[in-house]
Amino acid sequence: MGLKRNLASVMALMAIVWGTFLLVSYVISVTIFYTLEYPSDTVLSVLRVLIGLVTAGIWVMGWYALTKLWLYKILLE
């Protein structure tokens, strides 16, 4: 029974990671594409790129923390 529970936990973790990856990809694409399509203001364009980079960085840090918590705390019970 432990193997099935661990496999289900890993599958749930991967579903969460992929779901948030799709959300972060959307946010980054919106910020970058608007910068490419409407380059009217340089400061606004730079801010949009920074927002995209910060969003990606937060996602990576959150993914790392979630994986560390999930794998080390829950699966090793």
PyMOL Python script that loads the backbone (N, CA, C, O; Angstrom):
from pymol import cmd

cmd.read_pdbstr("""\
ATOM      1  N   MET A   1       0.826  -1.196   0.000  1.00  0.00           N
ATOM      2  CA  MET A   1       0.000   0.000   0.000  1.00  0.00           C
ATOM      3  C   MET A   1       0.864   1.252   0.000  1.00  0.00           C
ATOM      4  O   MET A   1       0.443   2.287  -0.516  1.00  0.00           O
ATOM      5  N   GLY A   2       2.071   1.179   0.571  1.00  0.00           N
ATOM      6  CA  GLY A   2       2.945   2.342   0.631  1.00  0.00           C
ATOM      7  C   GLY A   2       3.405   2.794  -0.742  1.00  0.00           C
ATOM      8  O   GLY A   2       3.521   3.991  -1.003  1.00  0.00           O
ATOM      9  N   LEU A   3       3.671   1.821  -1.632  1.00  0.00           N
ATOM     10  CA  LEU A   3       4.127   2.169  -2.979  1.00  0.00           C
ATOM     11  C   LEU A   3       3.043   2.911  -3.748  1.00  0.00           C
ATOM     12  O   LEU A   3       3.331   3.887  -4.441  1.00  0.00           O
ATOM     13  N   LYS A   4       1.800   2.455  -3.630  1.00  0.00           N
ATOM     14  CA  LYS A   4       0.697   3.125  -4.328  1.00  0.00           C
ATOM     15  C   LYS A   4       0.497   4.542  -3.798  1.00  0.00           C
ATOM     16  O   LYS A   4       0.251   5.466  -4.573  1.00  0.00           O
ATOM     17  N   ARG A   5       0.599   4.715  -2.490  1.00  0.00           N
ATOM     18  CA  ARG A   5       0.438   6.044  -1.897  1.00  0.00           C
ATOM     19  C   ARG A   5       1.571   6.966  -2.334  1.00  0.00           C
ATOM     20  O   ARG A   5       1.333   8.130  -2.656  1.00  0.00           O
ATOM     21  N   ASN A   6       2.799   6.455  -2.347  1.00  0.00           N
ATOM     22  CA  ASN A   6       3.926   7.268  -2.775  1.00  0.00           C
ATOM     23  C   ASN A   6       3.818   7.636  -4.253  1.00  0.00           C
ATOM     24  O   ASN A   6       4.115   8.767  -4.638  1.00  0.00           O
ATOM     25  N   LEU A   7       3.398   6.691  -5.070  1.00  0.00           N
ATOM     26  CA  LEU A   7       3.225   6.966  -6.491  1.00  0.00           C
ATOM     27  C   LEU A   7       2.129   8.008  -6.711  1.00  0.00           C
ATOM     28  O   LEU A   7       2.282   8.903  -7.543  1.00  0.00           O
ATOM     29  N   ALA A   8       1.043   7.898  -5.981  1.00  0.00           N
ATOM     30  CA  ALA A   8      -0.032   8.886  -6.095  1.00  0.00           C
ATOM     31  C   ALA A   8       0.441  10.260  -5.625  1.00  0.00           C
ATOM     32  O   ALA A   8       0.064  11.274  -6.212  1.00  0.00           O
ATOM     33  N   SER A   9       1.255  10.306  -4.581  1.00  0.00           N
ATOM     34  CA  SER A   9       1.778  11.581  -4.095  1.00  0.00           C
ATOM     35  C   SER A   9       2.697  12.237  -5.119  1.00  0.00           C
ATOM     36  O   SER A   9       2.625  13.445  -5.342  1.00  0.00           O
ATOM     37  N   VAL A  10       3.554  11.443  -5.735  1.00  0.00           N
ATOM     38  CA  VAL A  10       4.449  11.990  -6.756  1.00  0.00           C
ATOM     39  C   VAL A  10       3.661  12.458  -7.964  1.00  0.00           C
ATOM     40  O   VAL A  10       3.982  13.495  -8.543  1.00  0.00           O
ATOM     41  N   MET A  11       2.642  11.720  -8.355  1.00  0.00           N
ATOM     42  CA  MET A  11       1.799  12.130  -9.491  1.00  0.00           C
ATOM     43  C   MET A  11       1.062  13.435  -9.166  1.00  0.00           C
ATOM     44  O   MET A  11       0.946  14.307 -10.027  1.00  0.00           O
ATOM     45  N   ALA A  12       0.571  13.572  -7.950  1.00  0.00           N
ATOM     46  CA  ALA A  12      -0.099  14.812  -7.549  1.00  0.00           C
ATOM     47  C   ALA A  12       0.881  15.977  -7.544  1.00  0.00           C
ATOM     48  O   ALA A  12       0.539  17.076  -7.981  1.00  0.00           O
ATOM     49  N   LEU A  13       2.093  15.747  -7.055  1.00  0.00           N
ATOM     50  CA  LEU A  13       3.120  16.788  -7.072  1.00  0.00           C
ATOM     51  C   LEU A  13       3.420  17.223  -8.497  1.00  0.00           C
ATOM     52  O   LEU A  13       3.515  18.421  -8.764  1.00  0.00           O
ATOM     53  N   MET A  14       3.569  16.294  -9.402  1.00  0.00           N
ATOM     54  CA  MET A  14       3.863  16.639 -10.793  1.00  0.00           C
ATOM     55  C   MET A  14       2.691  17.380 -11.438  1.00  0.00           C
ATOM     56  O   MET A  14       2.907  18.279 -12.250  1.00  0.00           O
ATOM     57  N   ALA A  15       1.472  17.023 -11.094  1.00  0.00           N
ATOM     58  CA  ALA A  15       0.310  17.733 -11.628  1.00  0.00           C
ATOM     59  C   ALA A  15       0.298  19.188 -11.136  1.00  0.00           C
ATOM     60  O   ALA A  15      -0.016  20.102 -11.898  1.00  0.00           O
ATOM     61  N   ILE A  16       0.639  19.392  -9.874  1.00  0.00           N
ATOM     62  CA  ILE A  16       0.694  20.752  -9.325  1.00  0.00           C
ATOM     63  C   ILE A  16       1.800  21.549 -10.006  1.00  0.00           C
ATOM     64  O   ILE A  16       1.598  22.708 -10.368  1.00  0.00           O
ATOM     65  N   VAL A  17       2.959  20.939 -10.180  1.00  0.00           N
ATOM     66  CA  VAL A  17       4.082  21.631 -10.809  1.00  0.00           C
ATOM     67  C   VAL A  17       3.752  21.989 -12.253  1.00  0.00           C
ATOM     68  O   VAL A  17       4.020  23.110 -12.685  1.00  0.00           O
ATOM     69  N   TRP A  18       3.184  21.066 -12.997  1.00  0.00           N
ATOM     70  CA  TRP A  18       2.845  21.361 -14.394  1.00  0.00           C
ATOM     71  C   TRP A  18       1.733  22.400 -14.491  1.00  0.00           C
ATOM     72  O   TRP A  18       1.772  23.259 -15.372  1.00  0.00           O
ATOM     73  N   GLY A  19       0.756  22.339 -13.614  1.00  0.00           N
ATOM     74  CA  GLY A  19      -0.307  23.347 -13.625  1.00  0.00           C
ATOM     75  C   GLY A  19       0.225  24.740 -13.352  1.00  0.00           C
ATOM     76  O   GLY A  19      -0.151  25.699 -14.027  1.00  0.00           O
ATOM     77  N   THR A  20       1.094  24.852 -12.368  1.00  0.00           N
ATOM     78  CA  THR A  20       1.670  26.171 -12.085  1.00  0.00           C
ATOM     79  C   THR A  20       2.630  26.595 -13.188  1.00  0.00           C
ATOM     80  O   THR A  20       2.762  27.788 -13.461  1.00  0.00           O
ATOM     81  N   PHE A  21       3.306  25.637 -13.830  1.00  0.00           N
ATOM     82  CA  PHE A  21       4.178  25.967 -14.957  1.00  0.00           C
ATOM     83  C   PHE A  21       3.374  26.587 -16.094  1.00  0.00           C
ATOM     84  O   PHE A  21       3.812  27.562 -16.704  1.00  0.00           O
ATOM     85  N   LEU A  22       2.218  26.035 -16.376  1.00  0.00           N
ATOM     86  CA  LEU A  22       1.370  26.604 -17.428  1.00  0.00           C
ATOM     87  C   LEU A  22       0.905  28.012 -17.069  1.00  0.00           C
ATOM     88  O   LEU A  22       0.868  28.893 -17.928  1.00  0.00           O
ATOM     89  N   LEU A  23       0.552  28.226 -15.808  1.00  0.00           N
ATOM     90  CA  LEU A  23       0.136  29.549 -15.362  1.00  0.00           C
ATOM     91  C   LEU A  23       1.282  30.552 -15.469  1.00  0.00           C
ATOM     92  O   LEU A  23       1.090  31.665 -15.959  1.00  0.00           O
ATOM     93  N   VAL A  24       2.454  30.168 -15.020  1.00  0.00           N
ATOM     94  CA  VAL A  24       3.619  31.061 -15.083  1.00  0.00           C
ATOM     95  C   VAL A  24       4.006  31.323 -16.533  1.00  0.00           C
ATOM     96  O   VAL A  24       4.370  32.447 -16.877  1.00  0.00           O
ATOM     97  N   SER A  25       3.935  30.319 -17.380  1.00  0.00           N
ATOM     98  CA  SER A  25       4.236  30.512 -18.803  1.00  0.00           C
ATOM     99  C   SER A  25       3.284  31.516 -19.429  1.00  0.00           C
ATOM    100  O   SER A  25       3.695  32.337 -20.249  1.00  0.00           O
ATOM    101  N   TYR A  26       2.022  31.454 -19.050  1.00  0.00           N
ATOM    102  CA  TYR A  26       1.048  32.414 -19.565  1.00  0.00           C
ATOM    103  C   TYR A  26       1.389  33.833 -19.118  1.00  0.00           C
ATOM    104  O   TYR A  26       1.369  34.761 -19.927  1.00  0.00           O
ATOM    105  N   VAL A  27       1.701  34.003 -17.840  1.00  0.00           N
ATOM    106  CA  VAL A  27       2.035  35.337 -17.327  1.00  0.00           C
ATOM    107  C   VAL A  27       3.276  35.887 -18.024  1.00  0.00           C
ATOM    108  O   VAL A  27       3.309  37.058 -18.402  1.00  0.00           O
ATOM    109  N   ILE A  28       4.282  35.057 -18.193  1.00  0.00           N
ATOM    110  CA  ILE A  28       5.508  35.504 -18.859  1.00  0.00           C
ATOM    111  C   ILE A  28       5.229  35.848 -20.317  1.00  0.00           C
ATOM    112  O   ILE A  28       5.723  36.857 -20.821  1.00  0.00           O
ATOM    113  N   SER A  29       4.448  35.027 -20.992  1.00  0.00           N
ATOM    114  CA  SER A  29       4.167  35.304 -22.400  1.00  0.00           C
ATOM    115  C   SER A  29       3.372  36.589 -22.567  1.00  0.00           C
ATOM    116  O   SER A  29       3.608  37.344 -23.510  1.00  0.00           O
ATOM    117  N   VAL A  30       2.439  36.846 -21.670  1.00  0.00           N
ATOM    118  CA  VAL A  30       1.668  38.083 -21.766  1.00  0.00           C
ATOM    119  C   VAL A  30       2.573  39.291 -21.554  1.00  0.00           C
ATOM    120  O   VAL A  30       2.479  40.269 -22.296  1.00  0.00           O
ATOM    121  N   THR A  31       3.432  39.237 -20.568  1.00  0.00           N
ATOM    122  CA  THR A  31       4.299  40.389 -20.307  1.00  0.00           C
ATOM    123  C   THR A  31       5.314  40.589 -21.423  1.00  0.00           C
ATOM    124  O   THR A  31       5.569  41.726 -21.819  1.00  0.00           O
ATOM    125  N   ILE A  32       5.894  39.522 -21.935  1.00  0.00           N
ATOM    126  CA  ILE A  32       6.906  39.655 -22.987  1.00  0.00           C
ATOM    127  C   ILE A  32       6.267  40.019 -24.320  1.00  0.00           C
ATOM    128  O   ILE A  32       6.791  40.877 -25.030  1.00  0.00           O
ATOM    129  N   PHE A  33       5.159  39.398 -24.679  1.00  0.00           N
ATOM    130  CA  PHE A  33       4.537  39.698 -25.973  1.00  0.00           C
ATOM    131  C   PHE A  33       4.020  41.132 -26.036  1.00  0.00           C
ATOM    132  O   PHE A  33       4.125  41.774 -27.082  1.00  0.00           O
ATOM    133  N   TYR A  34       3.467  41.645 -24.948  1.00  0.00           N
ATOM    134  CA  TYR A  34       3.036  43.043 -24.951  1.00  0.00           C
ATOM    135  C   TYR A  34       4.217  43.979 -25.113  1.00  0.00           C
ATOM    136  O   TYR A  34       4.099  45.038 -25.730  1.00  0.00           O
ATOM    137  N   THR A  35       5.366  43.585 -24.556  1.00  0.00           N
ATOM    138  CA  THR A  35       6.568  44.396 -24.718  1.00  0.00           C
ATOM    139  C   THR A  35       7.010  44.411 -26.176  1.00  0.00           C
ATOM    140  O   THR A  35       7.438  45.444 -26.691  1.00  0.00           O
ATOM    141  N   LEU A  36       6.904  43.263 -26.838  1.00  0.00           N
ATOM    142  CA  LEU A  36       7.318  43.187 -28.243  1.00  0.00           C
ATOM    143  C   LEU A  36       6.325  43.870 -29.178  1.00  0.00           C
ATOM    144  O   LEU A  36       6.733  44.469 -30.173  1.00  0.00           O
ATOM    145  N   GLU A  37       5.031  43.792 -28.880  1.00  0.00           N
ATOM    146  CA  GLU A  37       4.013  44.343 -29.763  1.00  0.00           C
ATOM    147  C   GLU A  37       3.810  45.838 -29.577  1.00  0.00           C
ATOM    148  O   GLU A  37       3.541  46.551 -30.544  1.00  0.00           O
ATOM    149  N   TYR A  38       3.933  46.315 -28.360  1.00  0.00           N
ATOM    150  CA  TYR A  38       3.680  47.730 -28.069  1.00  0.00           C
ATOM    151  C   TYR A  38       4.904  48.362 -27.414  1.00  0.00           C
ATOM    152  O   TYR A  38       4.882  48.636 -26.214  1.00  0.00           O
ATOM    153  N   PRO A  39       5.972  48.597 -28.176  1.00  0.00           N
ATOM    154  CA  PRO A  39       7.195  49.140 -27.569  1.00  0.00           C
ATOM    155  C   PRO A  39       7.178  50.658 -27.452  1.00  0.00           C
ATOM    156  O   PRO A  39       8.179  51.308 -27.752  1.00  0.00           O
ATOM    157  N   SER A  40       6.061  51.231 -27.020  1.00  0.00           N
ATOM    158  CA  SER A  40       5.941  52.684 -26.985  1.00  0.00           C
ATOM    159  C   SER A  40       6.770  53.322 -25.869  1.00  0.00           C
ATOM    160  O   SER A  40       7.385  54.367 -26.081  1.00  0.00           O
ATOM    161  N   ASP A  41       6.795  52.714 -24.701  1.00  0.00           N
ATOM    162  CA  ASP A  41       7.491  53.286 -23.565  1.00  0.00           C
ATOM    163  C   ASP A  41       8.588  52.326 -23.106  1.00  0.00           C
ATOM    164  O   ASP A  41       8.316  51.169 -22.784  1.00  0.00           O
ATOM    165  N   THR A  42       9.816  52.809 -23.080  1.00  0.00           N
ATOM    166  CA  THR A  42      10.953  51.959 -22.732  1.00  0.00           C
ATOM    167  C   THR A  42      10.878  51.501 -21.280  1.00  0.00           C
ATOM    168  O   THR A  42      11.157  50.338 -20.985  1.00  0.00           O
ATOM    169  N   VAL A  43      10.507  52.392 -20.377  1.00  0.00           N
ATOM    170  CA  VAL A  43      10.442  52.034 -18.957  1.00  0.00           C
ATOM    171  C   VAL A  43       9.378  50.964 -18.731  1.00  0.00           C
ATOM    172  O   VAL A  43       9.598  50.011 -17.984  1.00  0.00           O
ATOM    173  N   LEU A  44       8.244  51.120 -19.369  1.00  0.00           N
ATOM    174  CA  LEU A  44       7.176  50.134 -19.235  1.00  0.00           C
ATOM    175  C   LEU A  44       7.602  48.786 -19.821  1.00  0.00           C
ATOM    176  O   LEU A  44       7.274  47.737 -19.266  1.00  0.00           O
ATOM    177  N   SER A  45       8.317  48.811 -20.916  1.00  0.00           N
ATOM    178  CA  SER A  45       8.808  47.570 -21.518  1.00  0.00           C
ATOM    179  C   SER A  45       9.790  46.864 -20.595  1.00  0.00           C
ATOM    180  O   SER A  45       9.726  45.645 -20.436  1.00  0.00           O
ATOM    181  N   VAL A  46      10.690  47.612 -19.994  1.00  0.00           N
ATOM    182  CA  VAL A  46      11.654  47.018 -19.069  1.00  0.00           C
ATOM    183  C   VAL A  46      10.934  46.463 -17.850  1.00  0.00           C
ATOM    184  O   VAL A  46      11.281  45.383 -17.371  1.00  0.00           O
ATOM    185  N   LEU A  47       9.936  47.183 -17.336  1.00  0.00           N
ATOM    186  CA  LEU A  47       9.174  46.688 -16.183  1.00  0.00           C
ATOM    187  C   LEU A  47       8.435  45.398 -16.510  1.00  0.00           C
ATOM    188  O   LEU A  47       8.355  44.497 -15.675  1.00  0.00           O
ATOM    189  N   ARG A  48       7.894  45.305 -17.723  1.00  0.00           N
ATOM    190  CA  ARG A  48       7.196  44.074 -18.109  1.00  0.00           C
ATOM    191  C   ARG A  48       8.151  42.894 -18.168  1.00  0.00           C
ATOM    192  O   ARG A  48       7.810  41.795 -17.732  1.00  0.00           O
ATOM    193  N   VAL A  49       9.339  43.113 -18.701  1.00  0.00           N
ATOM    194  CA  VAL A  49      10.326  42.036 -18.748  1.00  0.00           C
ATOM    195  C   VAL A  49      10.744  41.641 -17.333  1.00  0.00           C
ATOM    196  O   VAL A  49      10.888  40.455 -17.035  1.00  0.00           O
ATOM    197  N   LEU A  50      10.939  42.625 -16.468  1.00  0.00           N
ATOM    198  CA  LEU A  50      11.299  42.323 -15.079  1.00  0.00           C
ATOM    199  C   LEU A  50      10.191  41.563 -14.362  1.00  0.00           C
ATOM    200  O   LEU A  50      10.469  40.662 -13.571  1.00  0.00           O
ATOM    201  N   ILE A  51       8.948  41.916 -14.631  1.00  0.00           N
ATOM    202  CA  ILE A  51       7.827  41.190 -14.035  1.00  0.00           C
ATOM    203  C   ILE A  51       7.852  39.735 -14.488  1.00  0.00           C
ATOM    204  O   ILE A  51       7.624  38.828 -13.688  1.00  0.00           O
ATOM    205  N   GLY A  52       8.125  39.514 -15.758  1.00  0.00           N
ATOM    206  CA  GLY A  52       8.222  38.145 -16.262  1.00  0.00           C
ATOM    207  C   GLY A  52       9.343  37.374 -15.610  1.00  0.00           C
ATOM    208  O   GLY A  52       9.167  36.212 -15.243  1.00  0.00           O
ATOM    209  N   LEU A  53      10.502  38.006 -15.458  1.00  0.00           N
ATOM    210  CA  LEU A  53      11.641  37.332 -14.827  1.00  0.00           C
ATOM    211  C   LEU A  53      11.394  37.056 -13.353  1.00  0.00           C
ATOM    212  O   LEU A  53      11.752  35.989 -12.853  1.00  0.00           O
ATOM    213  N   VAL A  54      10.790  38.001 -12.656  1.00  0.00           N
ATOM    214  CA  VAL A  54      10.479  37.803 -11.232  1.00  0.00           C
ATOM    215  C   VAL A  54       9.450  36.687 -11.065  1.00  0.00           C
ATOM    216  O   VAL A  54       9.560  35.867 -10.154  1.00  0.00           O
ATOM    217  N   THR A  55       8.462  36.659 -11.939  1.00  0.00           N
ATOM    218  CA  THR A  55       7.460  35.596 -11.881  1.00  0.00           C
ATOM    219  C   THR A  55       8.105  34.230 -12.077  1.00  0.00           C
ATOM    220  O   THR A  55       7.793  33.283 -11.354  1.00  0.00           O
ATOM    221  N   ALA A  56       9.000  34.127 -13.049  1.00  0.00           N
ATOM    222  CA  ALA A  56       9.687  32.854 -13.286  1.00  0.00           C
ATOM    223  C   ALA A  56      10.566  32.484 -12.100  1.00  0.00           C
ATOM    224  O   ALA A  56      10.614  31.318 -11.711  1.00  0.00           O
ATOM    225  N   GLY A  57      11.257  33.448 -11.525  1.00  0.00           N
ATOM    226  CA  GLY A  57      12.106  33.179 -10.371  1.00  0.00           C
ATOM    227  C   GLY A  57      11.314  32.728  -9.160  1.00  0.00           C
ATOM    228  O   GLY A  57      11.721  31.802  -8.459  1.00  0.00           O
ATOM    229  N   ILE A  58      10.194  33.370  -8.913  1.00  0.00           N
ATOM    230  CA  ILE A  58       9.340  32.975  -7.789  1.00  0.00           C
ATOM    231  C   ILE A  58       8.787  31.576  -8.009  1.00  0.00           C
ATOM    232  O   ILE A  58       8.673  30.794  -7.065  1.00  0.00           O
ATOM    233  N   TRP A  59       8.442  31.257  -9.261  1.00  0.00           N
ATOM    234  CA  TRP A  59       7.931  29.923  -9.552  1.00  0.00           C
ATOM    235  C   TRP A  59       9.001  28.870  -9.276  1.00  0.00           C
ATOM    236  O   TRP A  59       8.702  27.831  -8.688  1.00  0.00           O
ATOM    237  N   VAL A  60      10.232  29.121  -9.687  1.00  0.00           N
ATOM    238  CA  VAL A  60      11.311  28.158  -9.461  1.00  0.00           C
ATOM    239  C   VAL A  60      11.561  27.979  -7.964  1.00  0.00           C
ATOM    240  O   VAL A  60      11.713  26.850  -7.496  1.00  0.00           O
ATOM    241  N   MET A  61      11.607  29.069  -7.214  1.00  0.00           N
ATOM    242  CA  MET A  61      11.822  28.963  -5.775  1.00  0.00           C
ATOM    243  C   MET A  61      10.651  28.251  -5.099  1.00  0.00           C
ATOM    244  O   MET A  61      10.859  27.434  -4.202  1.00  0.00           O
ATOM    245  N   GLY A  62       9.431  28.552  -5.519  1.00  0.00           N
ATOM    246  CA  GLY A  62       8.262  27.883  -4.960  1.00  0.00           C
ATOM    247  C   GLY A  62       8.227  26.408  -5.305  1.00  0.00           C
ATOM    248  O   GLY A  62       7.871  25.578  -4.468  1.00  0.00           O
ATOM    249  N   TRP A  63       8.597  26.076  -6.539  1.00  0.00           N
ATOM    250  CA  TRP A  63       8.646  24.682  -6.958  1.00  0.00           C
ATOM    251  C   TRP A  63       9.671  23.920  -6.145  1.00  0.00           C
ATOM    252  O   TRP A  63       9.417  22.790  -5.727  1.00  0.00           O
ATOM    253  N   TYR A  64      10.827  24.524  -5.916  1.00  0.00           N
ATOM    254  CA  TYR A  64      11.879  23.881  -5.122  1.00  0.00           C
ATOM    255  C   TYR A  64      11.402  23.649  -3.686  1.00  0.00           C
ATOM    256  O   TYR A  64      11.590  22.568  -3.129  1.00  0.00           O
ATOM    257  N   ALA A  65      10.789  24.667  -3.099  1.00  0.00           N
ATOM    258  CA  ALA A  65      10.316  24.533  -1.715  1.00  0.00           C
ATOM    259  C   ALA A  65       9.210  23.479  -1.607  1.00  0.00           C
ATOM    260  O   ALA A  65       9.204  22.676  -0.674  1.00  0.00           O
ATOM    261  N   LEU A  66       8.283  23.485  -2.558  1.00  0.00           N
ATOM    262  CA  LEU A  66       7.198  22.504  -2.544  1.00  0.00           C
ATOM    263  C   LEU A  66       7.743  21.093  -2.709  1.00  0.00           C
ATOM    264  O   LEU A  66       7.322  20.174  -2.005  1.00  0.00           O
ATOM    265  N   THR A  67       8.663  20.923  -3.624  1.00  0.00           N
ATOM    266  CA  THR A  67       9.238  19.599  -3.848  1.00  0.00           C
ATOM    267  C   THR A  67      10.015  19.128  -2.634  1.00  0.00           C
ATOM    268  O   THR A  67       9.913  17.967  -2.237  1.00  0.00           O
ATOM    269  N   LYS A  68      10.783  20.015  -2.050  1.00  0.00           N
ATOM    270  CA  LYS A  68      11.561  19.654  -0.863  1.00  0.00           C
ATOM    271  C   LYS A  68      10.628  19.254   0.275  1.00  0.00           C
ATOM    272  O   LYS A  68      10.845  18.234   0.930  1.00  0.00           O
ATOM    273  N   LEU A  69       9.598  20.050   0.510  1.00  0.00           N
ATOM    274  CA  LEU A  69       8.630  19.730   1.563  1.00  0.00           C
ATOM    275  C   LEU A  69       7.919  18.422   1.265  1.00  0.00           C
ATOM    276  O   LEU A  69       7.815  17.548   2.125  1.00  0.00           O
ATOM    277  N   TRP A  70       7.431  18.297   0.038  1.00  0.00           N
ATOM    278  CA  TRP A  70       6.627  17.149  -0.339  1.00  0.00           C
ATOM    279  C   TRP A  70       7.442  15.860  -0.286  1.00  0.00           C
ATOM    280  O   TRP A  70       7.003  14.862   0.286  1.00  0.00           O
ATOM    281  N   LEU A  71       8.613  15.888  -0.879  1.00  0.00           N
ATOM    282  CA  LEU A  71       9.384  14.652  -0.962  1.00  0.00           C
ATOM    283  C   LEU A  71      10.026  14.269   0.365  1.00  0.00           C
ATOM    284  O   LEU A  71      10.044  13.091   0.723  1.00  0.00           O
ATOM    285  N   TYR A  72      10.539  15.223   1.083  1.00  0.00           N
ATOM    286  CA  TYR A  72      11.254  14.899   2.316  1.00  0.00           C
ATOM    287  C   TYR A  72      10.332  14.718   3.514  1.00  0.00           C
ATOM    288  O   TYR A  72      10.613  13.886   4.377  1.00  0.00           O
ATOM    289  N   LYS A  73       9.263  15.457   3.590  1.00  0.00           N
ATOM    290  CA  LYS A  73       8.390  15.383   4.769  1.00  0.00           C
ATOM    291  C   LYS A  73       7.277  14.354   4.601  1.00  0.00           C
ATOM    292  O   LYS A  73       7.015  13.566   5.509  1.00  0.00           O
ATOM    293  N   ILE A  74       6.622  14.361   3.441  1.00  0.00           N
ATOM    294  CA  ILE A  74       5.446  13.530   3.268  1.00  0.00           C
ATOM    295  C   ILE A  74       5.810  12.106   2.846  1.00  0.00           C
ATOM    296  O   ILE A  74       5.291  11.141   3.407  1.00  0.00           O
ATOM    297  N   LEU A  75       6.698  11.974   1.862  1.00  0.00           N
ATOM    298  CA  LEU A  75       7.001  10.641   1.364  1.00  0.00           C
ATOM    299  C   LEU A  75       7.872   9.818   2.304  1.00  0.00           C
ATOM    300  O   LEU A  75       7.885   8.590   2.213  1.00  0.00           O
ATOM    301  N   LEU A  76       8.600  10.473   3.205  1.00  0.00           N
ATOM    302  CA  LEU A  76       9.460   9.729   4.114  1.00  0.00           C
ATOM    303  C   LEU A  76       8.799   9.426   5.455  1.00  0.00           C
ATOM    304  O   LEU A  76       9.485   9.074   6.414  1.00  0.00           O
ATOM    305  N   GLU A  77       7.492   9.557   5.533  1.00  0.00           N
ATOM    306  CA  GLU A  77       6.779   9.240   6.772  1.00  0.00           C
ATOM    307  C   GLU A  77       6.828   7.773   7.062  1.00  0.00           C
ATOM    308  O   GLU A  77       6.278   7.325   8.069  1.00  0.00           O
TER     309      GLU A  77
END
""", "prot")
cmd.dss("prot")
cmd.show_as("cartoon", "prot")
cmd.util.cbc("prot")
cmd.orient("prot")
